[in-house]
């Protein structure tokens, strides 16, 4: 570190630590949380690590220092890894071709916190969704209410609610312009979270659609509230929930293996694309954001850095025509939409 000022030496030490942690994070998708619970929590910080290392590269380049090579090499080694966080594609965001699919955690349409503001958000969210004229809509944290379902007249529907003591009654819903010939649930134990599937008759083919909501982490996006929480206790809590997500993932993957039809997976994973559960559920499927998305792909309204925890995964035989993340703050999640060509 010859030729560096004392301050720059300190900065490079921090740079080296964050570069090493980013390099370490490249193995996270291969470490089951059940056996590496505490280490698995690191997946939530990967977006921050990528941004921090990119800023270090810029900092050292502006200072004409060769230290920029450290973070640049680490980022280069994880090039494909980074594309699941930051992406640039030339797809048409609003392609009218193909079948349009939206996944959206609607937070019970703010029904659990009735107020004038929440009612306005409720109405705005419904107007936005119906304005998209979707072929297929998958919602998580969906409350089965007549005034909401009236907005989806003309759609086939499958709604699976789950009510447990201590949990708000909500569930999952799939609304489809195509006939639903079968549907069912993949029940998770001791939680209000769940997964479901629906088999759709599209043209002359049957396609299975999964709508999943993995174990919620209950992370508050408000900075002041997070400061009030004990960091060690919070990390242990999240580690335990990640282990629970692995149990839920095992059920989903086993169900996928028995599917007689090609399938599409949608949902709120409550985990990032750097996680073990994401890698296992994705399998050979195509992440529609990676294939056709743009920007950071932020799907959760987290104040610190972009988090992508909502996904649409497509059968590899289908073409992804476009992918859009909508910056609509009607919920704590942002809706995502893919347009697929099923041939």
Residue pairs with C-beta under 8 A, 6 or more apart in sequence:
1 8
1 9
1 12
1 67
3 65
4 12
4 65
4 67
8 63
8 65
11 56
11 59
12 67
15 53
15 56
15 60
15 67
15 70
15 71
16 70
18 49
18 52
18 53
18 56
18 71
19 53
19 56
19 70
19 71
19 74
21 42
21 45
21 49
22 46
22 49
22 50
22 53
22 74
22 75
22 78
23 74
23 77
23 78
24 42
25 42
25 43
25 45
25 46
25 49
25 274
26 77
26 78
26 81
28 39
28 40
28 42
28 43
28 46
28 274
28 275
28 276
29 274
29 275
29 276
29 278
29 279
30 276
30 279
31 39
31 40
31 276
32 246
32 276
33 40
33 239
33 242
33 243
33 245
33 246
33 275
33 276
33 277
34 243
34 246
34 247
37 239
37 240
37 242
37 243
38 235
38 236
38 239
40 239
40 242
40 275
40 276
41 235
41 238
41 239
41 242
43 271
43 272
43 274
43 275
44 238
44 272
44 307
46 85
46 272
46 274
47 85
47 272
47 296
47 305
47 306
47 307
47 308
48 304
48 305
50 75
50 82
50 85
50 86
51 305
53 71
53 74
53 75
54 71
54 75
56 67
56 68
56 70
56 71
57 68
57 71
57 72
57 75
59 68
60 66
60 67
60 68
60 71
61 68
75 82
81 274
83 290
84 273
84 274
84 287
84 289
84 290
84 297
84 308
85 273
85 296
85 297
85 306
85 308
86 295
86 296
86 297
87 289
87 290
87 293
87 294
87 295
87 297
88 294
88 295
89 291
89 292
89 293
89 294
89 323
91 292
91 294
91 320
91 321
91 322
91 323
92 321
92 322
93 294
93 322
93 323
93 324
94 322
94 324
95 321
95 322
95 339
97 321
97 339
97 341
98 319
98 321
98 339
98 340
98 341
98 342
99 135
99 136
99 202
99 339
99 340
99 341
99 342
100 132
100 133
100 134
100 135
100 136
100 337
100 338
100 339
101 134
101 135
101 136
101 137
101 138
101 209
101 264
101 266
101 312
101 337
101 338
101 339
101 340
102 129
102 132
102 134
102 136
102 137
102 138
102 335
102 336
102 337
103 138
103 139
103 140
103 211
103 266
103 267
103 268
103 310
103 311
103 312
103 335
103 336
103 337
104 129
104 137
104 138
104 139
104 140
104 310
104 331
104 333
104 335
104 336
105 139
105 140
105 141
105 213
105 268
105 310
105 331
105 332
105 333
106 125
106 139
106 140
106 141
106 142
106 330
106 331
106 333
107 141
107 331
107 332
107 333
108 141
108 142
108 143
108 168
108 170
109 121
109 122
109 125
109 126
109 142
109 143
109 145
109 148
110 118
110 119
110 121
110 122
110 330
110 331
111 118
111 122
111 143
111 145
112 168
121 330
121 331
122 330
124 330
125 328
125 330
125 331
126 148
126 151
128 326
128 328
128 330
128 335
129 137
129 151
129 335
130 151
130 152
132 337
134 175
134 177
134 337
135 176
135 177
135 178
136 174
136 175
136 176
136 177
136 178
136 200
136 209
137 152
137 155
137 173
137 174
137 175
137 176
138 172
138 173
138 174
138 209
138 211
138 266
138 267
139 172
139 173
139 174
139 175
139 211
140 172
140 211
140 212
140 213
140 267
140 268
141 170
141 171
141 213
141 268
142 159
142 161
142 170
142 171
142 172
142 173
143 169
143 170
143 171
144 159
144 161
144 171
144 173
149 157
152 175
154 177
155 175
155 176
155 177
156 175
156 176
156 177
156 178
156 179
156 180
157 173
157 174
157 175
157 176
157 180
158 173
158 174
158 180
158 183
158 196
158 198
159 171
159 172
159 173
159 174
160 171
160 172
160 173
160 183
160 185
160 194
160 196
161 169
161 170
161 171
161 172
162 169
162 170
162 171
162 185
162 187
162 192
162 193
162 194
163 169
163 192
164 190
164 191
164 192
167 191
167 192
168 192
170 192
171 194
172 194
172 195
172 196
172 211
172 212
172 213
173 211
174 180
174 183
174 196
174 198
174 209
174 211
176 198
176 200
176 209
178 200
178 201
178 202
179 200
179 201
180 198
180 199
180 200
181 199
181 200
181 201
181 206
182 198
182 199
183 196
183 197
183 198
183 199
184 196
184 197
185 194
185 195
185 196
185 197
186 194
186 195
186 196
186 197
186 212
186 251
186 252
186 255
187 194
188 194
188 195
188 215
188 247
188 248
188 251
189 247
191 215
191 244
192 216
193 213
193 214
193 215
193 216
193 248
194 212
194 213
195 210
195 211
195 212
195 213
195 248
195 251
195 252
195 255
195 267
196 210
196 211
196 212
197 208
197 209
197 210
197 211
197 255
197 263
198 208
198 209
198 211
199 206
199 207
199 208
199 209
199 261
200 206
200 207
200 208
200 209
202 342
203 342
205 262
205 342
206 261
207 261
207 262
207 263
207 264
207 315
207 342
208 259
208 261
208 262
208 263
208 264
209 263
209 264
209 265
209 266
210 252
210 255
210 256
210 263
210 264
210 265
210 266
210 267
211 266
211 267
212 252
212 265
212 266
212 267
212 268
212 269
212 281
213 267
213 268
213 270
214 245
214 248
214 249
214 267
214 268
214 269
214 270
214 271
214 277
215 241
215 242
215 244
215 245
215 248
215 270
216 241
216 270
217 238
217 241
217 270
219 226
219 238
219 302
220 226
221 300
221 301
221 302
221 303
221 332
222 303
223 303
223 304
241 270
242 271
242 275
242 277
245 269
245 270
245 271
245 277
246 276
246 277
248 277
249 276
249 277
249 280
249 281
252 281
253 280
253 281
253 283
256 263
256 265
256 281
256 283
262 315
262 317
262 318
263 315
264 285
264 312
264 313
264 314
264 315
264 318
264 340
265 281
265 282
265 285
265 311
265 312
265 313
266 311
266 312
266 313
267 310
267 311
268 309
268 310
268 333
269 275
269 277
269 278
269 281
269 309
269 310
269 311
270 309
271 277
271 278
271 309
272 278
272 307
272 308
272 309
273 287
273 308
273 311
278 311
281 313
282 311
282 313
284 316
285 313
285 314
285 315
285 316
286 313
286 314
286 315
286 316
286 318
286 320
287 311
287 313
288 311
288 312
288 313
288 314
288 320
288 323
288 336
288 338
288 340
289 297
289 308
289 311
289 312
289 323
289 325
289 336
291 314
291 320
291 323
292 320
292 321
292 322
292 323
292 338
293 323
293 324
293 325
294 323
295 325
296 306
296 308
297 306
297 308
297 325
298 306
298 307
298 308
298 325
298 334
299 307
299 308
299 309
299 310
299 325
299 333
299 334
299 336
300 307
300 308
300 309
300 310
300 332
300 333
300 334
301 329
301 332
301 333
301 334
309 333
310 333
310 334
310 336
311 336
312 323
312 336
312 337
312 338
314 320
314 338
314 340
317 343
318 340
318 341
318 342
318 343
319 340
319 341
319 343
320 338
320 339
320 340
321 339
321 340
321 341
322 338
322 339
323 336
323 337
323 338
323 339
324 336
324 337
324 338
325 334
325 335
325 336
326 334
326 335
326 336
326 337
327 334
328 334
328 335
